[in-house]
Amino acid sequence: MHINCKGNLIDLSSPKVMGILNLTPDSFYDGGKYKNPTEVLKQVEKMLTDGATFIDVGAYSSRPGADHISEEKEKQRLLPILNEIIKHFPDIHISVDTFRSSVASAAVSEGAAIINDISAGNLDTDMMKVVAQLQIPYIMMHMKGTPQNMKKMTSYSDLIEEVNFYFSEKLHQAKQYGINDCIIDPGFGFAKNTAQNYQLLQYLNALQFHQTPILVGISRKSMIYKILETKPSEALNGTSVLNTIALQNGAHILRVHDVKEASEVIQLLAQFN
């Protein structure tokens, strides 16, 4: 199982780590932490050294109830920093977390290698067409509604069946557009309550039906710290536990704030293969 990033074939038969770099002031864990290029470059270097294959850069907060910002504002936050990162790390594989096709196109022009779309094209009907034209891998996530209203959209008759049907439709659509490399993300915390998140994790291997790489993003999320009655800053141990379960249930990419710890989980689990 491979994806093509700027001419480089990346083998996902062994799990990989995607480090999170939020350029937003209001993300739930690290919002406002990286305020200038020096801090950003230092963090990127650390994540690469710790074992990240991909760096996922986002300039629009998708936490529940986050403020909506314009496309221009998103580009202003994203593009100068993206340019600096690629200038200093020319071989880096950057994923850009956006649901807007114009942002995706501008980011790839700056050197981004992957588009990570929380809406799988639902919030911008041009997204799949643009990704196909750009010929880059496309991460499509399961979500209902928008970041502003998704907490009210947690009603399912059969969660696993509905998520699988959603991806069947989205993968078919992507194939029709001519997108060669797709990655599916079940969307932990997006239009799902805590119990549903754990059900999704328990039956994650059901998504292997699509024979498509699976990305899991549970790092420091409320499904961890609410159960443990702590807060995001104290949810690293819980993140490692659930990342272990995700890998055992078929995850190919772990999207995390803490790259070193996720890399260690992968390294230790590899001893059982």
N, C-alpha and C positions, 0 to 999 in steps of 0.2 A: 504494500500500500504506500504510494508515493504522492507528493504534490510538487508542482513545478513552480519554484520561486525565482523569477528573473533568470531562468535558464539553469538553475540548480535543482536537481531532483533530491527532495528530502524524504527519507525513508521513515514512515510512521509505524512500521511494524514493531519498532521499539518506541515507547512513549517519549514525548518531548514536552518541554516546559515553555510556556509563554508568559513572560513577565509583564506586569501591568504598569503602565506609566500614565497616570491621570494628570492632565493639564487643566483641570477644572478646579474652581475654588470650593465646590460644594459636594464632592464625592463623599460617600458615606464613611470611608476609612482614611484616605490620604489626601482629601481635598485641600488645595492650597499649599501642599507640602513642597512642591517644586516650582518656585516662583521666578527663577531666572535660568538662563542657559547653562551656567556653571553647575548649579544643583542638578539640573536635568542630565547633563553629560556624566556627572559623577555617579548618578543612580543607574544610568544605562550601562556604564562600564562595570559597575558592581554586578548587575544582573547577568551580563554576558560572562563575566568571570565566574559567577556562581553556577552557570550551566544553562542559561536561557538560549533556546534556538530561535525564538521569536520575541519581539518586543511589541506589545499592543498599546498604541498611543491613542488616547481619547481626549477630545476637547468639548464634549457635550455630556453632561452628567445624566446617566440613566437610572439613578437611584429613584425609588418610589417618591413621587411628588416633587421631583427636582424642577427647578425653573426652566422654562423653555427659552432658548436663545436663537437668534437669527443665524442663517447660513453664513453671513458675512462675519458675525462674531465668532462662529466656530472656526472659520478659516483664519481669522486674525490670531486666534489662540494657537492653532495647529501648525500652520505652514512655516512660519519662521523657525520654530523649534525643530520641526521635521527636517528642515534644510540643514540646521546645525548638527543634528544627530548624524545624518547621512554623510555630511562633510567630514566628521570626525571618525565615523565607523562605516566606511564605504561598502563593506561586505555584509552589513547587517540586513536581517530579514524583518522589516517592519510591517506590522498589521495596523491598519487604521480603523478605529472603532467609530463608525458613522453610519447613519441610515440615509444620508443624502448623496445623490449621485453626483452633484456638482462638487461636493467636498471630496468624494472618492476620486473623481477624475483629477482634481487639482493635486491631491496627495500622491497619486501614482506618478504624476508629472514631476513631482519632487523626489521620487525614488521609492515610495512605498511599494510593498510586494504583495500584500493581501488586504482585502476589505472584509471587515467584521461588522455585519449588519444585524442589529438586534431585532429588526422587523422582518427580515427575509424578503424585502421588497414591498411590504405592505404600506410603509409610510412614504415611499417614493416609487411610483410605478416605473420610473425610468432606470432604477438601480440595476436590475439584472441585465438590461440591454447594454448599459454602460460597462458593467463588469465584463460582459462577453466581448465587447469591443477592446477592452484593455487587456484581455487574456491573462487574468491573474486568478489565483484561488479566491474562493468566496465562502466565508463563514456565514451560515444562515441560522438564526436563533429562533426558537419557539417563543412567541409572546402573543398575548391578546391585548388589544387597546394600545395605549401609549404609556410612557413612564409616568405621566400625570394621572392616569385613571386606572392603571392595571391592577391595583390592589382591590378594586371592586369587581374584578372579572375572574374570579376563581371558581366558577361553577363548571363542573365537568360531569358528564354521565359516566365516562370511563377515561380517566386521564391518560393512561398509556396508549390506549387505542386512538384517542384523539391526537396525541402528539405524533404517533406513527403515521396517521392519515395526513396530518399537516405536512410532514416531511416528504411523504410520497408525492403529494401535489407539488411541493416546492422544488423537489429534485427533478420532477418531470418538466416543470416550467423552465428550470435552469438548463436542462438538456436541450430543450427546444430553442433557447436563445443561443446555445453554443458555448456554455460555460463548461470547461473541461474538468476543473478541480473544485469540488464542493466539500465542505466540512459542516457537520451538523452540531448544533449546541442546544440541548434540551431546555435551556433557559431557567436555571434554578433561581427562584425568587421573583421571576417575571410572570405575573398573573398566576401565581401559585402560593398557597399558604404553607406553613411549616410542615404539616402532615403530608401534604402533596409533594413537597420537595423530597421528603424521605421515601415516599412511595416511588418517586421517579428515580432516585438513586438506587433503591433496592432492585428495580426492574430495568436498570439502564441497559443491560445486555439485550433487551428486546429491540433496542434501536440498531443492533448489529444486522438486523434484517435488511437494512438498506445498503450494506456493504460499502459504507462511506465512513471516513474518519469521524470520530466523535470527540468534541471538545467539551470539557467540564470546567465551569467557573463557579466554584463555591467558596473561594477564598474569603475568610473572615465575615461571611454573610450572616444575616440574622437567624437563619436556620441553625446556626451553631451557637451564637452567643445568647439567643433567647432560651434555648434548652439549658444552657449552662448558667444562665442568669448572670452573665458578665457583660462585656461590651466588645466592639470590634478589636480594640487594641490588645485584648486578652484572649483572642480566638485563634491563635496560631496552632496550638496543640490540637484543638478540635479540627482545624483545617487539615492538618496532616493525617488525622484519623480518617476523615471522610475522603480525602484524596486517595488514600490507600484502598478504600472500598471502591471508589470510582475506577481505579486502575484494574482491580480484580474483576470488575463488572464490564470491562471493555473500553474504557476511555483511552484515547490515543494522545490527547494534548491536555495538559493541566494549565489553566489560566490562573495565575497567582500573583499576589503581592510579594511573597517570600520565596524567591527562586531557589536559594540554597537548600531550604528544607524540603521543597518539592522534589528537587533533584536527588536528595538523599532517599526519599521514599521510593523513587523509581529504581535507584541503585540497589536498595535492599530487597525490593520485590523481585528484581532480576535474578537473585540467588535461588529462587524457587522454580525457575523455568528449566 
